[in-house]
Amino acid sequence: MGKQVDIEVEIDENGQVQVHVKGRKGKTCLEFKELIEQALGPVRSERLTQEYYEKESVEVQQTVETRKRCGE
């Protein structure tokens, strides 16, 4: 299961919508931005937060198989 992502949507009295994606670092937040844009319409302006500039944490799992050499 992936890390939780919070999407905060604010609509002001003039109908202007602001969307904040929290819980994703780096460019992965842009995947959510694209989904939101498809649902709500085109983006007028964009401001990237500090999280965007942080490195994504990547989990890597490796399995290494070792073989015994002759005479060992």
C-alpha positions as CSV (number, residue, x, y, z in Angstrom):
1,M,0.0,0.0,0.0
2,G,1.3,3.5,-0.9
3,K,1.9,6.5,1.3
4,Q,-1.2,8.6,2.1
5,V,-1.8,11.6,-0.1
6,D,-4.0,14.5,1.0
7,I,-5.7,16.7,-1.6
8,E,-7.0,20.0,-0.2
9,V,-9.5,21.9,-2.3
10,E,-10.5,25.5,-1.4
11,I,-13.3,27.4,-3.3
12,D,-13.6,31.1,-2.5
13,E,-16.7,33.2,-2.7
14,N,-15.8,34.2,-6.3
15,G,-15.6,30.5,-7.4
16,Q,-11.8,30.5,-7.6
17,V,-10.5,27.0,-6.8
18,Q,-7.1,26.3,-5.1
19,V,-5.9,22.8,-4.9
20,H,-3.0,21.6,-2.6
21,V,-1.5,18.2,-2.9
22,K,0.2,17.1,0.3
23,G,2.2,13.9,1.1
24,R,4.1,13.6,-2.2
25,K,7.6,14.8,-2.8
26,G,9.2,15.7,-6.1
27,K,7.4,15.4,-9.4
28,T,5.0,12.7,-8.3
29,C,2.6,15.4,-7.1
30,L,2.2,16.5,-10.7
31,E,0.4,13.2,-11.4
32,F,-2.3,14.2,-9.0
33,K,-2.4,17.7,-10.5
34,E,-3.2,16.3,-13.9
35,L,-6.1,14.2,-12.5
36,I,-7.5,17.3,-10.8
37,E,-7.1,19.4,-13.9
38,Q,-9.1,16.9,-15.9
39,A,-11.9,17.0,-13.3
40,L,-11.9,20.8,-12.6
41,G,-10.5,22.4,-15.8
42,P,-7.3,24.1,-16.8
43,V,-4.9,25.6,-14.3
44,R,-4.5,29.4,-14.4
45,S,-1.4,29.6,-12.2
46,E,0.8,27.2,-10.4
47,R,3.0,27.6,-7.3
48,L,5.3,24.7,-6.4
49,T,5.8,24.1,-2.7
50,Q,9.0,23.1,-0.9
51,E,7.9,19.4,-1.1
52,Y,8.2,19.6,-4.9
53,Y,11.9,20.4,-4.5
54,E,12.6,17.5,-2.0
55,K,13.8,14.2,-3.3
56,E,11.3,11.4,-3.6
57,S,12.0,8.5,-1.3
58,V,12.4,5.4,-3.3
59,E,12.3,2.0,-1.7
60,V,14.5,-0.6,-3.4
61,Q,14.6,-4.2,-2.6
62,Q,17.3,-6.4,-4.1
63,T,17.9,-10.1,-3.8
64,V,21.4,-11.4,-4.6
65,E,22.2,-15.0,-5.2
66,T,25.7,-16.2,-4.5
67,R,27.2,-19.4,-5.8
68,K,30.0,-21.3,-4.2
69,R,33.0,-21.8,-6.3
70,C,34.6,-25.2,-6.8
71,G,36.8,-26.1,-3.8
72,E,35.0,-23.8,-1.3
